[in-house]
Amino acid sequence: MTANGEVGTIEPIHEIGEITQQRDVAFHTDAVAATGKTPINVKSDNITMTSLSSNDMYGPKGMGALYIRAGTRISPIILGGGQERGLRSGSENVASIVGMAKAAEIASDEMSPLSKQLIR
């Protein structure tokens, strides 16, 4: 968990990423509470996968995303129609995807002052 929205802790993701990289272990972090509030850099933090939520950055409720680093192999849980490069089935909720993208853009633009307040 990158950040805990209930108790307010922010975990040392960069350091954890360094440890997992040294041991050649895939690193997933739940960044739902941190998304749009504190910077997350999947490359420099050596994050293999991270979960994000739209509603925690004032986007559409019920919309989320899973970042998967290129080259990371995962298997689908439910087989079927082959959407999302064969990782899930069913129609994408395009309106919510666009809403989440816009929410992420706004959060990114407004993050710097907010993250400085949170890290004090």
N, CA, C and O atoms as a GROMACS GRO file, in nm:
protein
  480
    1MET      N    1   0.086  -0.117   0.000
    1MET     CA    2   0.000   0.000   0.000
    1MET      C    3   0.091   0.124   0.000
    1MET      O    4   0.171   0.143   0.092
    2THR      N    5   0.078   0.205  -0.101
    2THR     CA    6   0.162   0.325  -0.110
    2THR      C    7   0.129   0.424   0.001
    2THR      O    8   0.218   0.478   0.066
    3ALA      N    9   0.000   0.447   0.022
    3ALA     CA   10  -0.044   0.538   0.127
    3ALA      C   11  -0.170   0.481   0.190
    3ALA      O   12  -0.248   0.411   0.126
    4ASN      N   13  -0.188   0.511   0.317
    4ASN     CA   14  -0.307   0.465   0.388
    4ASN      C   15  -0.397   0.585   0.414
    4ASN      O   16  -0.361   0.676   0.488
    5GLY      N   17  -0.513   0.584   0.350
    5GLY     CA   18  -0.605   0.697   0.362
    5GLY      C   19  -0.670   0.710   0.498
    5GLY      O   20  -0.724   0.816   0.530
    6GLU      N   21  -0.668   0.606   0.579
    6GLU     CA   22  -0.731   0.612   0.711
    6GLU      C   23  -0.637   0.664   0.819
    6GLU      O   24  -0.677   0.746   0.902
    7VAL      N   25  -0.512   0.619   0.818
    7VAL     CA   26  -0.419   0.663   0.922
    7VAL      C   27  -0.318   0.766   0.870
    7VAL      O   28  -0.246   0.828   0.949
    8GLY      N   29  -0.312   0.784   0.738
    8GLY     CA   30  -0.230   0.891   0.681
    8GLY      C   31  -0.084   0.858   0.658
    8GLY      O   32  -0.004   0.948   0.634
    9THR      N   33  -0.046   0.732   0.664
    9THR     CA   34   0.094   0.697   0.642
    9THR      C   35   0.126   0.690   0.493
    9THR      O   36   0.042   0.653   0.412
   10ILE      N   37   0.248   0.726   0.460
   10ILE     CA   38   0.300   0.712   0.324
   10ILE      C   39   0.421   0.620   0.334
   10ILE      O   40   0.516   0.651   0.405
   11GLU      N   41   0.417   0.509   0.265
   11GLU     CA   42   0.522   0.408   0.276
   11GLU      C   43   0.642   0.443   0.188
   11GLU      O   44   0.629   0.516   0.090
   12PRO      N   45   0.760   0.392   0.224
   12PRO     CA   46   0.883   0.421   0.147
   12PRO      C   47   0.891   0.335   0.020
   12PRO      O   48   0.973   0.244   0.010
   13ILE      N   49   0.806   0.367  -0.075
   13ILE     CA   50   0.794   0.287  -0.196
   13ILE      C   51   0.925   0.279  -0.274
   13ILE      O   52   0.959   0.174  -0.328
   14HIS      N   53   0.998   0.388  -0.281
   14HIS     CA   54   1.124   0.388  -0.354
   14HIS      C   55   1.220   0.284  -0.296
   14HIS      O   56   1.281   0.206  -0.369
   15GLU      N   57   1.233   0.284  -0.164
   15GLU     CA   58   1.323   0.189  -0.098
   15GLU      C   59   1.275   0.045  -0.115
   15GLU      O   60   1.356  -0.046  -0.138
   16ILE      N   61   1.145   0.024  -0.105
   16ILE     CA   62   1.089  -0.110  -0.125
   16ILE      C   63   1.117  -0.156  -0.269
   16ILE      O   64   1.153  -0.271  -0.292
   17GLY      N   65   1.099  -0.065  -0.364
   17GLY     CA   66   1.127  -0.097  -0.503
   17GLY      C   67   1.272  -0.135  -0.527
   17GLY      O   68   1.301  -0.224  -0.607
   18GLU      N   69   1.364  -0.068  -0.458
   18GLU     CA   70   1.506  -0.103  -0.472
   18GLU      C   71   1.533  -0.244  -0.420
   18GLU      O   72   1.607  -0.320  -0.482
   19ILE      N   73   1.472  -0.278  -0.307
   19ILE     CA   74   1.490  -0.412  -0.249
   19ILE      C   75   1.435  -0.519  -0.342
   19ILE      O   76   1.499  -0.621  -0.366
   20THR      N   77   1.315  -0.496  -0.395
   20THR     CA   78   1.255  -0.597  -0.484
   20THR      C   79   1.335  -0.611  -0.613
   20THR      O   80   1.348  -0.721  -0.666
   21GLN      N   81   1.389  -0.501  -0.663
   21GLN     CA   82   1.470  -0.507  -0.785
   21GLN      C   83   1.598  -0.586  -0.760
   21GLN      O   84   1.638  -0.668  -0.843
   22GLN      N   85   1.664  -0.563  -0.646
   22GLN     CA   86   1.787  -0.636  -0.613
   22GLN      C   87   1.762  -0.787  -0.605
   22GLN      O   88   1.852  -0.866  -0.635
   23ARG      N   89   1.642  -0.825  -0.565
   23ARG     CA   90   1.610  -0.967  -0.548
   23ARG      C   91   1.533  -1.024  -0.667
   23ARG      O   92   1.489  -1.139  -0.665
   24ASP      N   93   1.518  -0.942  -0.771
   24ASP     CA   94   1.448  -0.982  -0.893
   24ASP      C   95   1.306  -1.035  -0.863
   24ASP      O   96   1.265  -1.141  -0.910
   25VAL      N   97   1.235  -0.956  -0.782
   25VAL     CA   98   1.098  -0.991  -0.742
   25VAL      C   99   1.004  -0.886  -0.801
   25VAL      O  100   1.033  -0.767  -0.798
   26ALA      N  101   0.891  -0.931  -0.854
   26ALA     CA  102   0.790  -0.838  -0.904
   26ALA      C  103   0.735  -0.758  -0.785
   26ALA      O  104   0.718  -0.812  -0.676
   27PHE      N  105   0.707  -0.630  -0.808
   27PHE     CA  106   0.660  -0.540  -0.702
   27PHE      C  107   0.528  -0.478  -0.741
   27PHE      O  108   0.521  -0.401  -0.837
   28HIS      N  109   0.423  -0.511  -0.668
   28HIS     CA  110   0.292  -0.448  -0.685
   28HIS      C  111   0.265  -0.362  -0.564
   28HIS      O  112   0.289  -0.403  -0.450
   29THR      N  113   0.214  -0.241  -0.588
   29THR     CA  114   0.170  -0.157  -0.478
   29THR      C  115   0.029  -0.106  -0.506
   29THR      O  116  -0.005  -0.068  -0.618
   30ASP      N  117  -0.051  -0.107  -0.402
   30ASP     CA  118  -0.186  -0.051  -0.408
   30ASP      C  119  -0.170   0.100  -0.389
   30ASP      O  120  -0.143   0.147  -0.278
   31ALA      N  121  -0.186   0.175  -0.497
   31ALA     CA  122  -0.166   0.320  -0.492
   31ALA      C  123  -0.298   0.397  -0.493
   31ALA      O  124  -0.300   0.516  -0.523
   32VAL      N  125  -0.407   0.329  -0.459
   32VAL     CA  126  -0.540   0.392  -0.464
   32VAL      C  127  -0.545   0.519  -0.380
   32VAL      O  128  -0.587   0.623  -0.430
   33ALA      N  129  -0.504   0.513  -0.255
   33ALA     CA  130  -0.514   0.630  -0.167
   33ALA      C  131  -0.411   0.737  -0.202
   33ALA      O  132  -0.429   0.854  -0.168
   34ALA      N  133  -0.303   0.699  -0.270
   34ALA     CA  134  -0.198   0.794  -0.305
   34ALA      C  135  -0.221   0.864  -0.438
   34ALA      O  136  -0.168   0.972  -0.462
   35THR      N  137  -0.300   0.802  -0.525
   35THR     CA  138  -0.319   0.853  -0.660
   35THR      C  139  -0.372   0.996  -0.658
   35THR      O  140  -0.475   1.026  -0.598
   36GLY      N  141  -0.299   1.083  -0.725
   36GLY     CA  142  -0.339   1.222  -0.736
   36GLY      C  143  -0.303   1.306  -0.615
   36GLY      O  144  -0.329   1.426  -0.613
   37LYS      N  145  -0.242   1.244  -0.515
   37LYS     CA  146  -0.208   1.318  -0.394
   37LYS      C  147  -0.059   1.324  -0.367
   37LYS      O  148  -0.010   1.420  -0.307
   38THR      N  149   0.012   1.223  -0.410
   38THR     CA  150   0.157   1.220  -0.394
   38THR      C  151   0.217   1.161  -0.521
   38THR      O  152   0.158   1.070  -0.580
   39PRO      N  153   0.332   1.209  -0.564
   39PRO     CA  154   0.390   1.160  -0.689
   39PRO      C  155   0.422   1.011  -0.683
   39PRO      O  156   0.472   0.960  -0.583
   40ILE      N  157   0.394   0.941  -0.792
   40ILE     CA  158   0.427   0.800  -0.807
   40ILE      C  159   0.501   0.789  -0.940
   40ILE      O  160   0.450   0.828  -1.045
   41ASN      N  161   0.623   0.736  -0.934
   41ASN     CA  162   0.702   0.719  -1.056
   41ASN      C  163   0.734   0.571  -1.070
   41ASN      O  164   0.825   0.520  -1.004
   42VAL      N  165   0.659   0.502  -1.156
   42VAL     CA  166   0.674   0.357  -1.168
   42VAL      C  167   0.814   0.317  -1.213
   42VAL      O  168   0.862   0.209  -1.178
   43LYS      N  169   0.880   0.402  -1.289
   43LYS     CA  170   1.013   0.369  -1.339
   43LYS      C  171   1.118   0.383  -1.228
   43LYS      O  172   1.190   0.287  -1.198
   44SER      N  173   1.128   0.500  -1.167
   44SER     CA  174   1.233   0.522  -1.066
   44SER      C  175   1.205   0.446  -0.936
   44SER      O  176   1.297   0.418  -0.860
   45ASP      N  177   1.078   0.413  -0.911
   45ASP     CA  178   1.043   0.338  -0.790
   45ASP      C  179   1.042   0.187  -0.814
   45ASP      O  180   1.007   0.110  -0.724
   46ASN      N  181   1.079   0.144  -0.936
   46ASN     CA  182   1.087   0.002  -0.971
   46ASN      C  183   0.956  -0.072  -0.947
   46ASN      O  184   0.957  -0.186  -0.900
   47ILE      N  185   0.845  -0.009  -0.978
   47ILE     CA  186   0.714  -0.070  -0.959
   47ILE      C  187   0.681  -0.155  -1.082
   47ILE      O  188   0.686  -0.107  -1.195
   48THR      N  189   0.647  -0.281  -1.057
   48THR     CA  190   0.610  -0.372  -1.165
   48THR      C  191   0.463  -0.354  -1.200
   48THR      O  192   0.427  -0.348  -1.318
   49MET      N  193   0.379  -0.345  -1.097
   49MET     CA  194   0.235  -0.326  -1.116
   49MET      C  195   0.183  -0.236  -1.004
   49MET      O  196   0.233  -0.238  -0.892
   50THR      N  197   0.081  -0.157  -1.037
   50THR     CA  198   0.017  -0.076  -0.935
   50THR      C  199  -0.131  -0.061  -0.966
   50THR      O  200  -0.171  -0.052  -1.082
   51SER      N  201  -0.211  -0.059  -0.862
   51SER     CA  202  -0.356  -0.042  -0.875
   51SER      C  203  -0.392   0.103  -0.846
   51SER      O  204  -0.339   0.164  -0.753
   52LEU      N  205  -0.482   0.157  -0.927
   52LEU     CA  206  -0.526   0.296  -0.915
   52LEU      C  207  -0.678   0.300  -0.913
   52LEU      O  208  -0.744   0.209  -0.966
   53SER      N  209  -0.735   0.403  -0.853
   53SER     CA  210  -0.880   0.420  -0.850
   53SER      C  211  -0.916   0.560  -0.893
   53SER      O  212  -0.852   0.658  -0.852
   54SER      N  213  -1.018   0.570  -0.974
   54SER     CA  214  -1.062   0.699  -1.024
   54SER      C  215  -1.129   0.785  -0.916
   54SER      O  216  -1.103   0.904  -0.905
   55ASN      N  217  -1.217   0.721  -0.837
   55ASN     CA  218  -1.296   0.801  -0.743
   55ASN      C  219  -1.210   0.864  -0.633
   55ASN      O  220  -1.252   0.962  -0.572
   56ASP      N  221  -1.091   0.810  -0.605
   56ASP     CA  222  -1.005   0.870  -0.503
   56ASP      C  223  -0.934   0.995  -0.555
   56ASP      O  224  -0.868   1.065  -0.478
   57MET      N  225  -0.947   1.023  -0.685
   57MET     CA  226  -0.896   1.150  -0.737
   57MET      C  227  -1.010   1.229  -0.802
   57MET      O  228  -0.991   1.304  -0.897
   58TYR      N  229  -1.130   1.208  -0.746
   58TYR     CA  230  -1.251   1.281  -0.784
   58TYR      C  231  -1.297   1.252  -0.927
   58TYR      O  232  -1.360   1.336  -0.990
   59GLY      N  233  -1.264   1.134  -0.976
   59GLY     CA  234  -1.310   1.088  -1.106
   59GLY      C  235  -1.435   1.002  -1.090
   59GLY      O  236  -1.492   0.996  -0.981
   60PRO      N  237  -1.478   0.936  -1.196
   60PRO     CA  238  -1.598   0.852  -1.190
   60PRO      C  239  -1.583   0.738  -1.090
   60PRO      O  240  -1.478   0.673  -1.083
   61LYS      N  241  -1.687   0.715  -1.014
   61LYS     CA  242  -1.687   0.606  -0.916
   61LYS      C  243  -1.690   0.472  -0.988
   61LYS      O  244  -1.751   0.458  -1.094
   62GLY      N  245  -1.624   0.373  -0.930
   62GLY     CA  246  -1.625   0.238  -0.985
   62GLY      C  247  -1.524   0.214  -1.096
   62GLY      O  248  -1.524   0.107  -1.156
   63MET      N  249  -1.440   0.311  -1.125
   63MET     CA  250  -1.342   0.298  -1.233
   63MET      C  251  -1.203   0.283  -1.172
   63MET      O  252  -1.166   0.358  -1.082
   64GLY      N  253  -1.128   0.189  -1.220
   64GLY     CA  254  -0.992   0.169  -1.171
   64GLY      C  255  -0.901   0.131  -1.285
   64GLY      O  256  -0.945   0.112  -1.398
   65ALA      N  257  -0.775   0.119  -1.253
   65ALA     CA  258  -0.677   0.080  -1.353
   65ALA      C  259  -0.569  -0.003  -1.286
   65ALA      O  260  -0.540   0.013  -1.168
   66LEU      N  261  -0.511  -0.090  -1.364
   66LEU     CA  262  -0.396  -0.167  -1.320
   66LEU      C  263  -0.283  -0.136  -1.416
   66LEU      O  264  -0.291  -0.169  -1.534
   67TYR      N  265  -0.177  -0.071  -1.366
   67TYR     CA  266  -0.057  -0.048  -1.446
   67TYR      C  267   0.024  -0.177  -1.442
   67TYR      O  268   0.046  -0.234  -1.335
   68ILE      N  269   0.068  -0.222  -1.558
   68ILE     CA  270   0.153  -0.340  -1.569
   68ILE      C  271   0.274  -0.302  -1.654
   68ILE      O  272   0.259  -0.265  -1.771
   69ARG      N  273   0.392  -0.311  -1.596
   69ARG     CA  274   0.514  -0.276  -1.670
   69ARG      C  275   0.525  -0.363  -1.795
   69ARG      O  276   0.497  -0.483  -1.790
   70ALA      N  277   0.565  -0.304  -1.905
   70ALA     CA  278   0.585  -0.378  -2.030
   70ALA      C  279   0.677  -0.496  -2.005
   70ALA      O  280   0.780  -0.484  -1.939
   71GLY      N  281   0.639  -0.611  -2.060
   71GLY     CA  282   0.718  -0.731  -2.045
   71GLY      C  283   0.678  -0.817  -1.926
   71GLY      O  284   0.725  -0.931  -1.913
   72THR      N  285   0.592  -0.764  -1.839
   72THR     CA  286   0.545  -0.842  -1.725
   72THR      C  287   0.436  -0.935  -1.771
   72THR      O  288   0.339  -0.892  -1.834
   73ARG      N  289   0.449  -1.061  -1.741
   73ARG     CA  290   0.351  -1.161  -1.784
   73ARG      C  291   0.254  -1.190  -1.671
   73ARG      O  292   0.294  -1.225  -1.560
   74ILE      N  293   0.125  -1.175  -1.700
   74ILE     CA  294   0.021  -1.213  -1.607
   74ILE      C  295  -0.083  -1.296  -1.684
   74ILE      O  296  -0.090  -1.290  -1.807
   75SER      N  297  -0.161  -1.371  -1.611
   75SER     CA  298  -0.264  -1.454  -1.673
   75SER      C  299  -0.401  -1.400  -1.637
   75SER      O  300  -0.421  -1.349  -1.527
   76PRO      N  301  -0.496  -1.410  -1.730
   76PRO     CA  302  -0.632  -1.365  -1.699
   76PRO      C  303  -0.698  -1.456  -1.596
   76PRO      O  304  -0.667  -1.574  -1.587
   77ILE      N  305  -0.789  -1.400  -1.518
   77ILE     CA  306  -0.864  -1.478  -1.420
   77ILE      C  307  -0.988  -1.537  -1.487
   77ILE      O  308  -1.026  -1.651  -1.460
   78ILE      N  309  -1.051  -1.458  -1.574
   78ILE     CA  310  -1.172  -1.502  -1.644
   78ILE      C  311  -1.142  -1.498  -1.794
   78ILE      O  312  -1.103  -1.394  -1.847
   79LEU      N  313  -1.159  -1.610  -1.861
   79LEU     CA  314  -1.134  -1.616  -2.004
   79LEU      C  315  -1.260  -1.580  -2.081
   79LEU      O  316  -1.371  -1.597  -2.030
   80GLY      N  317  -1.242  -1.532  -2.202
   80GLY     CA  318  -1.360  -1.499  -2.282
   80GLY      C  319  -1.327  -1.417  -2.404
   80GLY      O  320  -1.249  -1.460  -2.489
   81GLY      N  321  -1.386  -1.299  -2.412
   81GLY     CA  322  -1.385  -1.218  -2.533
   81GLY      C  323  -1.252  -1.164  -2.578
   81GLY      O  324  -1.240  -1.124  -2.694
   82GLY      N  325  -1.154  -1.159  -2.494
   82GLY     CA  326  -1.022  -1.118  -2.538
   82GLY      C  327  -0.994  -0.968  -2.533
   82GLY      O  328  -0.894  -0.923  -2.588
   83GLN      N  329  -1.081  -0.891  -2.469
   83GLN     CA  330  -1.051  -0.748  -2.458
   83GLN      C  331  -0.927  -0.728  -2.370
   83GLN      O  332  -0.880  -0.820  -2.304
   84GLU      N  333  -0.876  -0.606  -2.371
   84GLU     CA  334  -0.758  -0.570  -2.291
   84GLU      C  335  -0.643  -0.669  -2.318
   84GLU      O  336  -0.580  -0.720  -2.225
   85ARG      N  337  -0.617  -0.693  -2.447
   85ARG     CA  338  -0.509  -0.782  -2.490
   85ARG      C  339  -0.524  -0.923  -2.431
   85ARG      O  340  -0.425  -0.989  -2.399
   86GLY      N  341  -0.647  -0.966  -2.418
   86GLY     CA  342  -0.676  -1.100  -2.370
   86GLY      C  343  -0.676  -1.116  -2.220
   86GLY      O  344  -0.689  -1.228  -2.170
   87LEU      N  345  -0.660  -1.006  -2.146
   87LEU     CA  346  -0.653  -1.015  -1.999
   87LEU      C  347  -0.789  -1.006  -1.931
   87LEU      O  348  -0.802  -1.044  -1.815
   88ARG      N  349  -0.890  -0.956  -2.000
   88ARG     CA  350  -1.023  -0.949  -1.941
   88ARG      C  351  -1.126  -0.955  -2.053
   88ARG      O  352  -1.095  -0.931  -2.170
   89SER      N  353  -1.248  -0.987  -2.016
   89SER     CA  354  -1.355  -0.993  -2.114
   89SER      C  355  -1.461  -0.890  -2.080
   89SER      O  356  -1.474  -0.847  -1.965
   90GLY      N  357  -1.534  -0.851  -2.179
   90GLY     CA  358  -1.641  -0.753  -2.159
   90GLY      C  359  -1.605  -0.619  -2.220
   90GLY      O  360  -1.489  -0.590  -2.249
   91SER      N  361  -1.707  -0.539  -2.238
   91SER     CA  362  -1.688  -0.407  -2.299
   91SER      C  363  -1.625  -0.310  -2.201
   91SER      O  364  -1.659  -0.308  -2.082
   92GLU      N  365  -1.534  -0.230  -2.252
   92GLU     CA  366  -1.474  -0.127  -2.169
   92GLU      C  367  -1.576  -0.015  -2.145
   92GLU      O  368  -1.657   0.015  -2.233
   93ASN      N  369  -1.571   0.046  -2.029
   93ASN     CA  370  -1.655   0.159  -1.995
   93ASN      C  371  -1.584   0.286  -2.042
   93ASN      O  372  -1.518   0.354  -1.964
   94VAL      N  373  -1.599   0.316  -2.169
   94VAL     CA  374  -1.522   0.424  -2.232
   94VAL      C  375  -1.546   0.559  -2.163
   94VAL      O  376  -1.451   0.635  -2.143
   95ALA      N  377  -1.669   0.589  -2.127
   95ALA     CA  378  -1.697   0.718  -2.062
   95ALA      C  379  -1.620   0.730  -1.930
   95ALA      O  380  -1.564   0.835  -1.901
   96SER      N  381  -1.617   0.624  -1.851
   96SER     CA  382  -1.544   0.628  -1.724
   96SER      C  383  -1.394   0.631  -1.746
   96SER      O  384  -1.321   0.694  -1.668
   97ILE      N  385  -1.346   0.563  -1.850
   97ILE     CA  386  -1.203   0.567  -1.882
   97ILE      C  387  -1.162   0.710  -1.916
   97ILE      O  388  -1.059   0.758  -1.868
   98VAL      N  389  -1.241   0.777  -1.997
   98VAL     CA  390  -1.212   0.917  -2.033
   98VAL      C  391  -1.221   1.005  -1.908
   98VAL      O  392  -1.138   1.094  -1.889
   99GLY      N  393  -1.321   0.981  -1.825
   99GLY     CA  394  -1.335   1.057  -1.700
   99GLY      C  395  -1.218   1.038  -1.608
   99GLY      O  396  -1.171   1.132  -1.545
  100MET      N  397  -1.168   0.914  -1.599
  100MET     CA  398  -1.052   0.888  -1.514
  100MET      C  399  -0.928   0.957  -1.569
  100MET      O  400  -0.848   1.012  -1.493
  101ALA      N  401  -0.912   0.954  -1.701
  101ALA     CA  402  -0.798   1.022  -1.763
  101ALA      C  403  -0.801   1.172  -1.734
  101ALA      O  404  -0.698   1.232  -1.704
  102LYS      N  405  -0.919   1.232  -1.743
  102LYS     CA  406  -0.931   1.376  -1.714
  102LYS      C  407  -0.904   1.404  -1.567
  102LYS      O  408  -0.838   1.502  -1.534
  103ALA      N  409  -0.956   1.318  -1.479
  103ALA     CA  410  -0.931   1.335  -1.335
  103ALA      C  411  -0.781   1.325  -1.306
  103ALA      O  412  -0.729   1.401  -1.224
  104ALA      N  413  -0.713   1.230  -1.372
  104ALA     CA  414  -0.568   1.215  -1.353
  104ALA      C  415  -0.493   1.338  -1.402
  104ALA      O  416  -0.397   1.382  -1.339
  105GLU      N  417  -0.537   1.394  -1.513
  105GLU     CA  418  -0.475   1.516  -1.567
  105GLU      C  419  -0.490   1.632  -1.468
  105GLU      O  420  -0.394   1.703  -1.440
  106ILE      N  421  -0.610   1.650  -1.416
  106ILE     CA  422  -0.635   1.757  -1.319
  106ILE      C  423  -0.554   1.734  -1.192
  106ILE      O  424  -0.492   1.827  -1.139
  107ALA      N  425  -0.554   1.610  -1.142
  107ALA     CA  426  -0.480   1.578  -1.020
  107ALA      C  427  -0.331   1.604  -1.040
  107ALA      O  428  -0.264   1.655  -0.950
  108SER      N  429  -0.278   1.570  -1.157
  108SER     CA  430  -0.138   1.594  -1.185
  108SER      C  431  -0.106   1.743  -1.185
  108SER      O  432  -0.003   1.784  -1.132
  109ASP      N  433  -0.194   1.823  -1.244
  109ASP     CA  434  -0.173   1.967  -1.248
  109ASP      C  435  -0.178   2.030  -1.109
  109ASP      O  436  -0.107   2.128  -1.082
  110GLU      N  437  -0.261   1.975  -1.021
  110GLU     CA  438  -0.282   2.034  -0.888
  110GLU      C  439  -0.201   1.964  -0.779
  110GLU      O  440  -0.207   2.006  -0.663
  111MET      N  441  -0.126   1.861  -0.813
  111MET     CA  442  -0.062   1.779  -0.711
  111MET      C  443   0.048   1.848  -0.633
  111MET      O  444   0.057   1.830  -0.512
  112SER      N  445   0.131   1.925  -0.696
  112SER     CA  446   0.248   1.980  -0.628
  112SER      C  447   0.214   2.053  -0.498
  112SER      O  448   0.271   2.018  -0.394
  113PRO      N  449   0.125   2.152  -0.498
  113PRO     CA  450   0.094   2.218  -0.372
  113PRO      C  451   0.030   2.124  -0.270
  113PRO      O  452   0.060   2.132  -0.150
  114LEU      N  453  -0.056   2.034  -0.317
  114LEU     CA  454  -0.123   1.942  -0.226
  114LEU      C  455  -0.024   1.845  -0.164
  114LEU      O  456  -0.028   1.821  -0.043
  115SER      N  457   0.066   1.788  -0.245
  115SER     CA  458   0.159   1.689  -0.189
  115SER      C  459   0.255   1.753  -0.092
  115SER      O  460   0.298   1.688   0.003
  116LYS      N  461   0.291   1.880  -0.111
  116LYS     CA  462   0.377   1.949  -0.014
  116LYS      C  463   0.305   1.961   0.121
  116LYS      O  464   0.368   1.946   0.225
  117GLN      N  465   0.175   1.988   0.119
  117GLN     CA  466   0.099   1.997   0.243
  117GLN      C  467   0.089   1.861   0.311
  117GLN      O  468   0.098   1.853   0.434
  118LEU      N  469   0.072   1.755   0.234
  118LEU     CA  470   0.056   1.621   0.292
  118LEU      C  471   0.183   1.567   0.354
  118LEU      O  472   0.178   1.494   0.452
  119ILE      N  473   0.298   1.602   0.296
  119ILE     CA  474   0.424   1.544   0.342
  119ILE      C  475   0.482   1.618   0.462
  119ILE      O  476   0.575   1.567   0.525
  120ARG      N  477   0.432   1.733   0.496
  120ARG     CA  478   0.486   1.808   0.610
  120ARG      C  479   0.485   1.730   0.736
  120ARG      O  480   0.528   1.781   0.840
   0.00000   0.00000   0.00000
